[in-house]
């Protein structure tokens, strides 16, 4: 009795056997085409398998992105943190900023309240360190959550604005683009902006994250106790 013909497949590609292979392929697609274009169908094609087979490993695109984030955060080298709690909060927030700056699509994925509940415990060390630092500075746990949330909003906002600015410049000027300087404004209407004029572009492009972070943390945390004489 003759065997039924085998279905054609992609020669030379090993079958997917682990989540590691799936996440590595997803990283390739994101790095190459951007996270917006990542779909389950495209990922299945990249792996040489059917989309139905892929659904045995992941639930949907959101599940895939969360798995990628957990893996990414878990693999980050943890910086040496200062003992002083206020300085620790700033150091952890800076580490969070650097991580998102290297992978800005992650910030876009996490622009919803409650994202913390999607992360694994091993990926929550930054959140834990900021909350713990705030409590050690004298905050209640409720206030400590507000401290983290405020730092998170500030950090994500800064990352997204810069990432989208870079992407827009790479795409070239569009028909709907407006000038980004204030050169030629009517000084009788907006005198301060008219005085700044075309210097606005350079002034607004400065990296002031650390300066803003320190001011934000100082405003959120209780005043530091004066040193004992």
BATORDO-856013 format. One line per 3 residues: number of its first residue (from 1); their letters; for each residue x, y negated, z negated of N, C-alpha, C, O. Coordinates in steps of 0.001 Angstrom, whole numbers, m for minus. Example, Ala and Ser with C-alpha at 12.3 -4.5 7.8 and 13.67 -1.06 7.14 Angstrom:
# residues 2
1 = as = 13190 5690 m7800 12300 4500 m7800 13200 3300 m7800 14236 3319 m8465  12850 2250 m7080 13670 1060 m7140 12900 m30 m7870 13409 m1138 m8039
//
This chain:
# residues 229
1 = xxx = 860 1204 0 0 0 0 884 m1237 0 1777 m1369 m837  640 m2130 926 1507 m3306 1041 1167 m4310 m43 21 m4403 m483  2183 m5068 m476 1995 m6088 m1507 1388 m7335 m882 1679 m7644 273
4 = xxx = 557 m8053 m1615 21 m9312 m1088 1136 m10336 m946 2076 m10353 m1740  1031 m11184 59 2089 m12183 263 2185 m13118 m933 1173 m13491 m1527  3394 m13488 m1275 3602 m14419 m2395 3313 m15827 m1938 3515 m16167 m772
7 = xxx = 2841 m16644 m2858 2556 m18037 m2518 3851 m18798 m2375 4797 m18569 m3129  3905 m19717 m1400 5140 m20468 m1196 5438 m21366 m2377 4520 m21916 m2986  6681 m21519 m2701 7085 m22396 m3800 8337 m23137 m3418 8820 m23024 m2292
10 = xxx = 8853 m23883 m4339 10073 m24651 m4094 11264 m23774 m4398 11525 m23425 m5550  11979 m23425 m3354 13123 m22541 m3537 14220 m23243 m4313 14452 m24442 m4160  14889 m22460 m5153 16050 m23011 m5849 15725 m23716 m7138 16648 m24113 m7849
13 = xxx = 14455 m23898 m7488 14091 m24579 m8729 13676 m23562 m9768 12760 m22776 m9523  14315 m23553 m10910 13944 m22591 m11950 12596 m22946 m12546 12231 m24122 m12569  11850 m21975 m13025 10558 m22273 m13650 10748 m23082 m14927 11767 m22962 m15607
16 = xxx = 9753 m23905 m15241 9813 m24703 m16461 9588 m23789 m17663 8583 m23081 m17731  10497 m23805 m18578 10383 m22932 m19744 10408 m23698 m21054 10181 m23110 m22111  10675 m24983 m21011 10783 m25707 m22274 10282 m27131 m22124 10258 m27692 m21028
19 = xxx = 9884 m27699 m23250 9467 m29093 m23290 10633 m30020 m22962 10432 m31112 m22430  11844 m29588 m23278 13025 m30405 m22988 13137 m30681 m21495 13454 m31800 m21093  12877 m29660 m20664 12938 m29855 m19223 11879 m30843 m18747 12134 m31674 m17875
22 = xxx = 10700 m30742 m19323 9615 m31639 m18942 9961 m33085 m19287 9769 m33986 m18471  10470 m33303 m20499 10807 m34659 m20926 11967 m35221 m20116 11987 m36413 m19808  12935 m34378 m19767 14066 m34843 m18948 13574 m35280 m17572 14041 m36289 m17044
25 = xxx = 12640 m34536 m16986 12098 m34903 m15681 11289 m36197 m15767 11345 m37032 m14864  10534 m36359 m16864 9768 m37588 m17055 10701 m38787 m17190 10426 m39856 m16644  11794 m38612 m17911 12777 m39702 m18037 13331 m40088 m16677 13508 m41273 m16394
28 = xxx = 13608 m39101 m15829 14133 m39400 m14486 13130 m40235 m13690 13504 m41204 m13029  11862 m39853 m13759 10837 m40580 m13017 10685 m42010 m13532 10561 m42949 m12746  10696 m42167 m14851 10562 m43511 m15424 11746 m44383 m15040 11571 m45531 m14632
31 = xxx = 12949 m43842 m15171 14146 m44612 m14846 14178 m44986 m13363 14683 m46045 m12990  13637 m44112 m12532 13688 m44340 m11086 12550 m45224 m10576 12765 m46110 m9750  11332 m44973 m11079 10159 m45623 m10496 9382 m46501 m11458 8476 m47218 m11033
34 = xxx = 9713 m46466 m12759 8956 m47234 m13744 7886 m46382 m14394 7351 m45462 m13776  7572 m46693 m15656 6643 m45861 m16411 5213 m45974 m15892 4418 m45049 m16063  4875 m47111 m15253 3517 m47284 m14755 3171 m46255 m13692 2013 m45858 m13563
37 = xxx = 4171 m45819 m12928 3920 m44882 m11835 4045 m43417 m12270 3891 m42505 m11457  4319 m43210 m13530 4405 m41845 m14029 3008 m41250 m14158 2158 m41797 m14861  2772 m40142 m13488 1512 m39417 m13595 1816 m37940 m13796 2918 m37472 m13511
40 = xxx = 828 m37224 m14285 1004 m35785 m14480 1268 m35106 m13136 2098 m34202 m13045  562 m35542 m12098 740 m34937 m10776 2154 m35171 m10245 2777 m34257 m9706  2659 m36401 m10399 4012 m36691 m9915 5058 m35931 m10719 6060 m35468 m10174
43 = xxx = 4818 m35808 m12012 5758 m35061 m12853 5767 m33584 m12455 6825 m32959 m12397  4588 m33033 m12184 4514 m31636 m11754 5262 m31430 m10440 5957 m30430 m10263  5116 m32379 m9528 5830 m32293 m8250 7336 m32355 m8466 8094 m31623 m7829
46 = xxx = 7765 m33232 m9369 9191 m33359 m9671 9751 m32050 m10229 10904 m31702 m9971  8939 m31336 m10987 9372 m30083 m11601 9172 m28875 m10693 9710 m27798 m10950  8384 m29067 m9615 8133 m27956 m8706 7118 m26966 m9221 7192 m25775 m8917
49 = xxx = 6160 m27456 m10006 5113 m26591 m10550 3763 m27247 m10306 3694 m28389 m9853  2697 m26526 m10605 1364 m27085 m10478 989 m27918 m11688 1481 m27689 m12793  116 m28885 m11467 m320 m29740 m12576 m1010 m28926 m13658 m887 m29234 m14844
52 = xxx = m1735 m27886 m13258 m2417 m27039 m14240 m1415 m26379 m15179 m1660 m26268 m16380  m296 m25947 m14630 745 m25328 m15451 1302 m26341 m16451 1567 m26004 m17606  1477 m27579 m16000 2033 m28622 m16866 1096 m28918 m18036 1552 m29238 m19134
55 = xxx = m202 m28812 m17801 m1163 m29095 m18869 m1106 m28057 m19987 m1694 m28264 m21048  m416 m26959 m19769 m214 m25995 m20847 792 m26530 m21868 830 m26068 m23008  1611 m27511 m21451 2671 m28044 m22306 2316 m29410 m22891 2719 m29727 m24010
58 = xxx = 1564 m30223 m22141 1203 m31570 m22597 m275 m31812 m22320 m849 m31221 m21405  m885 m32681 m23115 m2328 m32912 m22991 m2653 m33911 m21885 m3555 m33685 m21079  m1911 m35014 m21854 m2187 m36072 m20884 m983 m37004 m20851 38 m36732 m21482
61 = xxx = m1107 m38105 m20111 23 m39026 m19982 377 m39662 m21321 1558 m39820 m21633  m627 m40031 m22120 m339 m40645 m23426 444 m39685 m24305 1398 m40080 m24975  34 m38418 m24299 741 m37406 m25072 2193 m37296 m24605 3107 m37164 m25420
64 = xxx = 2395 m37351 m23297 3746 m37270 m22730 4594 m38449 m23186 5748 m38268 m23577  4033 m39661 m23139 4785 m40851 m23529 5146 m40825 m25012 6241 m41237 m25395  4232 m40345 m25841 4523 m40247 m27273 5645 m39242 m27523 6525 m39485 m28349
67 = xxx = 5616 m38113 m26811 6685 m37123 m26937 8026 m37723 m26524 9050 m37473 m27160  8012 m38513 m25459 9243 m39170 m25010 9755 m40148 m26057 10956 m40214 m26318  8848 m40902 m26653 9244 m41885 m27665 9813 m41205 m28898 10830 m41634 m29443
70 = xxx = 9151 m40143 m29332 9661 m39413 m30496 11068 m38884 m30232 11948 m38979 m31088  11269 m38330 m29052 12584 m37805 m28696 13616 m38926 m28630 14736 m38777 m29118  13233 m40046 m28025 14152 m41169 m27861 14575 m41740 m29214 15763 m41944 m29461
73 = xxx = 13601 m41995 m30088 13910 m42572 m31398 14728 m41596 m32240 15646 m41995 m32957  14381 m40314 m32144 15071 m39307 m32941 16539 m39185 m32541 17380 m38817 m33361  16848 m39496 m31278 18221 m39364 m30793 19051 m40630 m30991 20258 m40621 m30748
76 = xxx = 18418 m41719 m31430 19157 m42953 m31658 20105 m42797 m32841 19781 m42165 m33846  21265 m43383 m32693 22215 m43375 m33813 21760 m44383 m34857 21570 m45560 m34550  21586 m43923 m36083 21116 m44817 m37134 22257 m45694 m37629 23325 m45191 m37978
79 = xxx = 22032 m47006 m37660 23105 m47896 m38113 23302 m47789 m39612 22417 m47346 m40344  24476 m48201 m40052 24729 m48279 m41492 23991 m49500 m42019 24214 m50614 m41545  23125 m49299 m42986 22268 m50378 m43458 22795 m50961 m44760 23303 m50222 m45604
82 = xxx = 22682 m52285 m44939 23119 m52909 m46197 22210 m52504 m47346 21056 m52135 m47130  22723 m52571 m48554 21943 m52202 m49738 20924 m53285 m50106 19822 m52970 m50555  21281 m54536 m49921 20390 m55637 m50287 19122 m55541 m49436 19221 m55514 m48210
85 = xxx = 17928 m55489 m50049 16704 m55166 m49301 16337 m56163 m48211 15876 m55761 m47143  16531 m57458 m48461 16195 m58452 m47434 17103 m58275 m46218 16641 m58305 m45078  18393 m58091 m46472 19330 m57874 m45372 19027 m56558 m44656 19238 m56434 m43450
88 = xxx = 18530 m55574 m45415 18186 m54278 m44828 17010 m54424 m43866 17023 m53853 m42775  16007 m55176 m44264 14854 m55404 m43383 15304 m56038 m42074 14865 m55626 m41000  16171 m57030 m42157 16660 m57708 m40958 17478 m56758 m40091 17352 m56768 m38867
91 = xxx = 18315 m55938 m40721 19153 m55006 m39971 18309 m53963 m39237 18599 m53625 m38089  17268 m53455 m39896 16413 m52451 m39266 15600 m53075 m38134 15445 m52469 m37073  15086 m54275 m38353 14344 m54960 m37292 15248 m55208 m36086 14806 m55095 m34942
94 = xxx = 16497 m55542 m36336 17454 m55762 m35235 17713 m54463 m34484 17821 m54465 m33258  17814 m53348 m35215 18002 m52048 m34576 16789 m51679 m33731 16932 m51129 m32639  15610 m51978 m34231 14371 m51728 m33492 14350 m52565 m32206 13973 m52075 m31141
97 = xxx = 14758 m53818 m32321 14824 m54707 m31157 15799 m54166 m30119 15489 m54149 m28928  16963 m53729 m30554 17964 m53213 m29616 17466 m51952 m28918 17709 m51759 m27727  16765 m51092 m29663 16243 m49860 m29074 15199 m50165 m28007 15213 m49558 m26936
100 = xxx = 14304 m51089 m28287 13271 m51454 m27320 13858 m52207 m26138 13381 m52075 m25011  14890 m52993 m26396 15533 m53743 m25323 16179 m52807 m24309 16221 m53104 m23115  16686 m51665 m24800 17294 m50689 m23907 16243 m49886 m23149 16530 m49341 m22083
103 = xxx = 15040 m49810 m23684 13962 m49033 m23072 12659 m49820 m23196 11766 m49405 m23935  12524 m50971 m22475 11394 m51881 m22702 10031 m51285 m22411 9033 m51768 m22946  9948 m50243 m21575 8634 m49651 m21316 8022 m49086 m22594 6801 m49001 m22724
106 = xxx = 8890 m48697 m23541 8376 m48169 m24801 7560 m49228 m25534 6547 m48914 m26159  7999 m50472 m25458 7263 m51552 m26112 5875 m51701 m25489 4894 m51924 m26199  5793 m51579 m24172 4503 m51691 m23501 3584 m50538 m23895 2375 m50721 m24037
109 = xxx = 4157 m49362 m24068 3364 m48196 m24450 2786 m48345 m25846 1703 m47832 m26128  3497 m49041 m26719 3119 m49120 m28129 2419 m50420 m28497 2371 m50785 m29672  1876 m51124 m27503 1210 m52394 m27804 m239 m52168 m28229 m1158 m52792 m27698
112 = xxx = m427 m51281 m29179 m1745 m51059 m29783 m1538 m50857 m31278 m547 m50261 m31702  m2479 m51358 m32072 m2418 m51109 m33505 m2645 m49619 m33758 m3413 m48968 m33050  m1978 m49097 m34761 m2144 m47698 m35100 m1181 m46767 m34395 m1285 m45549 m34537
115 = xxx = m235 m47324 m33628 707 m46468 m32901 1574 m45647 m33859 2053 m44570 m33504  1772 m46170 m35085 2640 m45484 m36046 2149 m44068 m36304 2944 m43152 m36509  834 m43899 m36293 274 m42581 m36555 577 m41564 m35476 354 m40370 m35677
118 = xxx = 1085 m42011 m34327 1411 m41099 m33238 2841 m40572 m33322 3190 m39606 m32644  3665 m41204 m34152 5080 m40850 m34207 5342 m39734 m35211 4643 m39602 m36216  6359 m38940 m34918 6789 m37897 m35848 7478 m38529 m37057 7921 m39676 m37006
121 = xxx = 7560 m37765 m38136 8213 m38274 m39345 9661 m38656 m39078 10152 m39652 m39608  10348 m37862 m38251 11753 m38157 m37962 11922 m39450 m37188 13003 m40040 m37196  10854 m39904 m36510 10926 m41128 m35718 10415 m42342 m36484 10385 m43449 m35947
124 = xxx = 10012 m42136 m37745 9420 m43216 m38535 10411 m43906 m39471 10010 m44692 m40330  11703 m43614 m39309 12656 m44136 m40285 12737 m45664 m40263 12982 m46281 m41300  12536 m46278 m39102 12580 m47741 m39035 11398 m48342 m39783 11555 m49307 m40532
127 = xxx = 10218 m47771 m39580 9028 m48258 m40287 9207 m48080 m41795 8945 m48996 m42573  9653 m46899 m42193 9880 m46603 m43615 10878 m47588 m44220 10659 m48092 m45321  11967 m47863 m43512 13010 m48725 m44065 12518 m50165 m44233 12872 m50823 m45211
130 = xxx = 11715 m50656 m43302 11205 m52029 m43417 10191 m52121 m44555 10229 m53061 m45348  9288 m51149 m44636 8301 m51160 m45716 8993 m51033 m47074 8654 m51753 m48014  9960 m50119 m47179 10684 m49938 m48436 11450 m51193 m48823 11466 m51580 m49992
133 = xxx = 12093 m51837 m47835 12829 m53066 m48117 11922 m54164 m48615 12287 m54911 m49522  10729 m54273 m48024 9779 m55301 m48456 9296 m55044 m49878 9174 m55978 m50670  9022 m53783 m50206 8594 m53439 m51570 9706 m53757 m52567 9435 m54283 m53646
136 = xxx = 10941 m53446 m52218 12065 m53736 m53108 12271 m55235 m53293 12859 m55670 m54283  11784 m56023 m52336 11881 m57480 m52475 10755 m58051 m53333 10728 m59249 m53611  9828 m57192 m53750 8750 m57651 m54616 7382 m57642 m53976 6425 m58100 m54600
139 = xxx = 7241 m57140 m52756 5940 m57079 m52102 5139 m55881 m52610 5704 m54860 m53002  3827 m56024 m52596 2974 m54857 m52789 3064 m54002 m51526 3555 m54462 m50495  2591 m52765 m51608 2616 m51922 m50408 1734 m52525 m49308 2060 m52434 m48124
142 = xxx = 614 m53141 m49711 m257 m53776 m48715 477 m54913 m48011 409 m55046 m46790  1180 m55733 m48796 1946 m56835 m48215 3085 m56303 m47359 3414 m56890 m46328  3688 m55195 m47776 4800 m54613 m47009 4349 m54177 m45622 5095 m54309 m44652
145 = xxx = 3120 m53655 m45529 2582 m53286 m44218 2416 m54539 m43351 2703 m54513 m42154  1955 m55626 m43955 1833 m56894 m43216 3198 m57378 m42741 3327 m57894 m41631  4214 m57209 m43584 5579 m57593 m43192 6009 m56813 m41964 6497 m57394 m40994
148 = xxx = 5828 m55490 m42000 6212 m54696 m40836 5423 m55106 m39603 5989 m55303 m38527  4117 m55232 m39767 3266 m55564 m38613 3673 m56902 m37997 3695 m57028 m36773  3990 m57888 m38808 4393 m59201 m38298 5724 m59113 m37558 5885 m59702 m36489
151 = xxx = 6673 m58380 m38125 7971 m58192 m37470 7786 m57445 m36151 8418 m57773 m35147  6916 m56438 m36165 6659 m55658 m34953 6064 m56530 m33850 6498 m56454 m32700  5083 m57350 m34186 4467 m58228 m33196 5509 m59186 m32611 5571 m59382 m31398
154 = xxx = 6311 m59767 m33470 7334 m60709 m33004 8337 m60013 m32097 8708 m60552 m31054  8776 m58826 m32481 9798 m58104 m31723 9263 m57641 m30382 9911 m57842 m29355  8099 m57029 m30378 7514 m56541 m29125 7218 m57695 m28174 7458 m57593 m26971
157 = xxx = 6701 m58781 m28713 6421 m59936 m27862 7673 m60465 m27177 7653 m60792 m25991  8755 m60545 m27929 10011 m61038 m27359 10528 m60096 m26278 10997 m60545 m25232  10443 m58794 m26528 10913 m57800 m25562 10086 m57858 m24282 10639 m57866 m23183
160 = xxx = 8765 m57899 m24424 7895 m57864 m23258 8052 m59106 m22387 8081 m59003 m21161  8152 m60268 m23007 8321 m61495 m22224 9609 m61439 m21414 9618 m61779 m20231  10692 m61012 m22048 11974 m60960 m21343 11970 m59882 m20251 12475 m60103 m19151
163 = xxx = 11397 m58717 m20565 11376 m57627 m19585 10539 m58004 m18369 10935 m57745 m17233  9389 m58614 m18606 8530 m58989 m17485 9116 m60143 m16683 8902 m60233 m15474  9856 m61030 m17352 10530 m62112 m16637 11585 m61551 m15692 11687 m61973 m14540
166 = xxx = 12372 m60592 m16191 13393 m59958 m15357 12751 m59244 m14172 13233 m59338 m13043  11650 m58521 m14444 10974 m57778 m13385 10382 m58728 m12345 10424 m58445 m11148  9842 m59829 m12791 9249 m60800 m11863 10321 m61424 m10975 10112 m61623 m9778
169 = xxx = 11467 m61728 m11574 12550 m62293 m10770 13081 m61294 m9762 13463 m61659 m8650  13103 m60015 m10162 13576 m58973 m9245 12626 m58792 m8081 13055 m58466 m6974  11324 m59002 m8318 10333 m58852 m7252 10346 m60023 m6288 9806 m59922 m5186
172 = xxx = 10964 m61151 m6691 11003 m62321 m5831 9822 m63237 m6091 8850 m62831 m6729  9894 m64475 m5602 8809 m65437 m5835 7528 m65005 m5130 7563 m64520 m4000  6412 m65184 m5801 5119 m64847 m5222 4318 m66097 m4937 4686 m67204 m5328
175 = xxx = 3214 m65890 m4244 2409 m67040 m3849 1792 m67738 m5055 1547 m68944 m5022  1544 m66980 m6117 906 m67568 m7289 1881 m68106 m8318 1470 m68576 m9378  3173 m68040 m8013 4154 m68504 m8990 4054 m70006 m9192 3818 m70752 m8241
178 = xxx = 4232 m70448 m10425 4287 m71868 m10740 5709 m72212 m11146 6467 m71358 m11608  6049 m73458 m10967 7394 m73868 m11359 7552 m73707 m12863 6606 m73930 m13618  8743 m73322 m13295 8960 m73055 m14710 9626 m74222 m15428 9852 m74145 m16636
181 = xxx = 9945 m75298 m14717 10523 m76463 m15375 9469 m77553 m15493 8406 m77474 m14878  9776 m78565 m16286 8851 m79669 m16491 9348 m80938 m15817 9029 m82047 m16246  10117 m80771 m14778 10629 m81924 m14041 9477 m82625 m13316 8682 m81975 m12638
184 = xxx = 9390 m83925 m13455 8373 m84695 m12749 7044 m84820 m13461 6066 m85259 m12855  6975 m84448 m14735 5722 m84589 m15484 5441 m86056 m15800 6357 m86876 m15850  4193 m86367 m16007 3766 m87719 m16348 4072 m87979 m17820 3447 m87382 m18696
187 = xxx = 5023 m88859 m18097 5448 m89130 m19465 4352 m89780 m20299 4400 m89720 m21527  3369 m90397 m19659 2278 m91003 m20426 1332 m89937 m20985 603 m90198 m21942  1338 m88757 m20403 466 m87672 m20847 1186 m86706 m21793 651 m86332 m22837
190 = xxx = 2398 m86309 m21417 3176 m85350 m22216 4608 m85876 m22346 5509 m85377 m21673  4824 m86869 m23194 6116 m87557 m23233 7289 m86656 m23626 8372 m86777 m23055  7090 m85764 m24582 8211 m84932 m25027 8601 m83911 m23957 9787 m83688 m23712
193 = xxx = 7618 m83300 m23330 7920 m82338 m22279 8525 m83022 m21055 9392 m82457 m20388  8072 m84223 m20768 8645 m84963 m19643 10108 m85299 m19903 10929 m85289 m18986  10428 m85596 m21159 11819 m85900 m21503 12695 m84648 m21357 13837 m84735 m20906
196 = xxx = 12160 m83498 m21737 12921 m82248 m21588 13133 m81921 m20117 14222 m81508 m19718  12100 m82104 m19318 12219 m81937 m17867 12756 m80586 m17443 12312 m79544 m17925  13734 m80618 m16519 14247 m79356 m15976 15175 m78623 m16947 15631 m77520 m16645
199 = xxx = 15460 m79221 m18109 16249 m78504 m19117 15445 m77389 m19781 16007 m76537 m20469  14107 m77399 m19571 13242 m76415 m20209 13644 m74990 m19855 13601 m74107 m20712  14032 m74755 m18616 14369 m73408 m18160 15514 m72833 m18987 15414 m71719 m19502
202 = xxx = 16605 m73595 m19114 17767 m73117 m19861 17459 m73022 m21350 17881 m72071 m22008  16732 m73992 m21885 16433 m73996 m23313 15525 m72829 m23696 15739 m72193 m24728  14524 m72543 m22881 13592 m71475 m23213 14175 m70093 m22955 13635 m69098 m23438
205 = xxx = 15276 m70013 m22195 15895 m68713 m21886 16916 m68294 m22935 17443 m67184 m22862  17207 m69151 m23907 18199 m68810 m24927 17731 m67635 m25774 16537 m67473 m26024  18681 m66820 m26211 18371 m65681 m27068 18321 m66167 m28512 19359 m66361 m29144
208 = xxx = 17126 m66359 m29023 16943 m66871 m30388 16271 m65826 m31278 15690 m66169 m32307  16349 m64559 m30888 15647 m63516 m31650 16122 m63471 m33100 15304 m63472 m34020  17435 m63431 m33308 17947 m63318 m34669 17562 m64521 m35517 17193 m64371 m36681
211 = xxx = 17644 m65694 m34946 17277 m66908 m35678 15803 m66859 m36070 15454 m67166 m37210  14941 m66475 m35135 13517 m66384 m35424 13199 m65273 m36408 12324 m65425 m37260  13915 m64145 m36290 13692 m63024 m37194 13986 m63416 m38634 13203 m63117 m39535
214 = xxx = 15106 m64081 m38850 15476 m64480 m40212 14464 m65468 m40793 14113 m65386 m41971  14002 m66391 m39968 12996 m67352 m40438 11683 m66627 m40765 11026 m66942 m41758  11311 m65664 m39934 10079 m64911 m40164 10168 m64087 m41444 9242 m64094 m42255
217 = xxx = 11277 m63380 m41627 11453 m62549 m42816 11470 m63418 m44073 10865 m63061 m45083  12155 m64549 m44013 12194 m65448 m45171 10796 m65949 m45523 10482 m66150 m46696  9953 m66152 m44500 8596 m66625 m44760 7671 m65534 m45270 6712 m65816 m45988
220 = xxx = 7956 m64284 m44902 7083 m63176 m45281 7403 m62610 m46661 6501 m62206 m47394  8691 m62580 m47014 9107 m61961 m48272 9109 m62984 m49409 9268 m64180 m49163  8937 m62527 m50641 9030 m63436 m51786 10412 m64090 m51829 11388 m63499 m51367
223 = xxx = 10503 m65289 m52373 11822 m65954 m52470 12809 m65085 m53242 12465 m64441 m54234  14029 m65089 m52762 15063 m64310 m53461 15344 m64951 m54824 15368 m66173 m54970  15548 m64102 m55787 15848 m64598 m57146 17208 m65285 m57145 18148 m64781 m56530
226 = xxx = 17332 m66437 m57829 18625 m67128 m57867 19659 m66276 m58604 19315 m65543 m59532  20898 m66371 m58200 21933 m65571 m58890 22074 m65985 m60357 21949 m67158 m60707  22331 m65010 m61183 22500 m65290 m62596 23835 m66015 m62830 24845 m65710 m62196
229 = x = 23809 m66982 m63756 25062 m67733 m64046 26065 m66844 m64751 27166 m67291 m65073
//
